[in-house]
Amino acid sequence: MYSKRSKRSRIRGRRTCGYGQKFKHRGKGSKGGKGMAGTGKRAGQKVTWRLKYHPDYFGKTGFKSRQKRGLAINIGYINDKIKSLINEKKAIKEKDGYKIELKGYKILSTGKVDKKLFIKANSFSKKAEEKIVKAGGVAEKLVK
């Protein structure tokens, strides 16, 4: 009697081993990952699971972002770039010095001051205020 070779042995070594073109048969490889794996923005799998159990999966929640603080500018920059500030109409040259109004700015102390500056700004660092007064100017805080 002649015994026929089994179909299974003929399929072995082929790409899909007889389970079609989807390459899925048994095991965790068919599941598509563990937990929330594969549920990203362009995901196809687990869409219904995500909609049922995590409808707010996309979008922002929680704390608000920090509020933006006022801008900061160094006293040395003001001293060096006084001509460009006059051109931008943020400063005015007077006979006794320069009048500068910087609304929304905090004045910081980096740099040297060799001109009389009469500055109006939202706030000043202690050292910046000292440098302005030492050069013969005035540091005046704007009322919010």
Protein Blocks (a to p, Z undefined) as FASTA:
>chain_A
ZZdddfklmmgopanlonajnopaedjklnopahjeoiafklfbhklmmmmmmmmlgcce
djdddddddddddfklmmmmmmmmmmnopaccdfkbccdddehiacdfedcdfbdcdddd
fbdcfklmmmmmmnopacddddZZ
